[in-house]
Amino acid sequence: MNRIPFLEILLLAWLSVPGATGCATVEVVPAEQLRGQQLAAASTPVAHIYADNWGIYLFKYIPLVTGNLNRSGGLRPPNLFTNTVRVDQLVECVAEEARRQGGTLLTDLRVRDRSYWLPWTLFFWLNEFEVSANSSIPEEPRGSPGPHLPK
C-alpha cells in the first residue's frame, strides 16, 4: 500500500503559498461611463468605486501574505504577516478615492466578505473583502448660502 508521508504533504502545501500571493485592487468607473445613470437623488454623479483585498492565512486567523492598498501604481508587493484584509481599511480607501475624484456623498456602500479553506494546502485559508460605493456631489438647495459639506 502506497501512502504519502505527512511531511511531504506539508512541504507541498507550504510551497504552494508563494504562488497564491495577496492582491489589492481599486477600480473607478467615472461618471462619463455610467451612460447618464443617476447614482443618488438630487446629486451629480462622480464615479462608482470598487476596492478588493485578499490574502492567505494560516488556520484562517494568522496572516501570511495579504494585499497592499497603501502603494499606488502598477507593481505593489504584498504585505507579509500583516492583517490588511479589513473592512475599515477598504471603506477608508473607497472614501479617499471618492474625495480624490471630487465626490462628497457616498451612497450604496456595500461590503462582501468571503473566506474559505484551500483544501490542497491543508492549513491555509483565503480571506477576502470587497467594498463598493457610488460617489456623487449633492445639489445645493435653492437659496442655500453655499457649500456646507466638510471636505
N, C-alpha and C positions, 0 to 999 in steps of 0.2 A: 504494500500500500504506500503510495507516494503522498507525502504531506509537506506542506510548505511551512518551514520554521517561522515562528513568531517574529524573530529578529529580521528576517528577510522582508516580511510584510511591513514591519515598522520602518525599515530603510526605504522601501518603495514609497510608502506614504510620505515620509519626510522629503524625499527627492521630488515629489510631485508638487510641493508647496511653492517653490520658486516660479514654476510655470503659471501659477494662478495668483499673480500679484494683485494688490488692491488697485482700485481705479476710482477717480473722482471726475465728474463731468458737470459743467454748467452750460446750458444752451439757452439762447434767447431768440424768440420769434418776434421780430419787430412789427409794429402796427401796420406797416405797408404790406406785409404778407398775410394779414388777417382778413383781407378782402372785404373791408368795410364793416366787419362784425363789431358790435359794441360789447365791451367786457364788463362794464358796470353802468348802471343808470346815471344819467346826468354827469357824464365824465368823458374825457377824451382818452382813447386807448393809447398806451405806450408800448407794451410788449407782453408776451406770455413768457414766463421764465421757469425753467426746469433745472433742478440740481439733483445729482445722484452721487452716492458714495457707498462703496462696499469694501469689504476686506475679509481676510481669512483669519479665523480664531481657533485657538486650541481649546477643546472642550466647550465651545460656544462663548466663553467669557474672557479668555485671555487673548488679547490682540497680538497677532504676529506680523501681518502685513496689511496695511489699510491705505485707502486713497488719500491724496493730498490736495485739499482745496485751497491751501494758502499760497501756492505758487501759481502764477498765471503763465500762459504761454503754451507752447507745444509739448515739450517733454517735462513731465513732472514726476520726479522719482517718488515712489511710495514711502509712507511712514512705516518705520519698524517699531514694533512693541508699543505703539501709541494708539489709544482708542479714539479715532477721529470719525468713526461711523456713528454719529449722534444727530438726533433731530435738531437740537438747538443750534448746532453749527450750520446745518443746511438751511434752516429758516433764516439765520443771520446772513448767510451767503445770498439767498434769494432776495432778501430785503435790501442788502447792499447793492446788488446788481440792479434792482428796481430804481434805487436812488441814482445810480450812475447813468441809467437810461433817461432820467428826468421824471420818473413817476413819484407820486406822493400818496397813492392809495393802493393797497394790496387787497384783492378780493379772491374768493375761491381758493384759499390756501388749502392744499391737500397734501397728506403725508401717506406714504406707503411703506410698510415695514415687512421685510422678508428675511427669514432666517431658516436655513436648512442644513442638514448634515450632509457632508460629502462622503458617501459610503466607501468609495475606493480608497480613502485615506485613513479610515478607522477613527481618527481623533479630531478631525478638523471640520469646522462649520464655516459657511459663507453667511455673513450678516450684511444686510443692505437696507438703506433708507433712500427714498425718493421724495422730493418736495417740489411742488409746482404751485404757481400763483399767477394771477393776472395783475398787471401794473397799469394804473391809469392816473390821470390828472383830473380831479373833480372840478366841475364848472362852478364858478363863483355865483352865488345867488344875486339877483338884481338888487342894486342898492348896497351891495357889500362894500366895506371900506377897503378891501383888497385881500391879498393872500393872508390866511390865518393858520395854515398848517405848518408845523415845525419842519425844519429841513435837516 
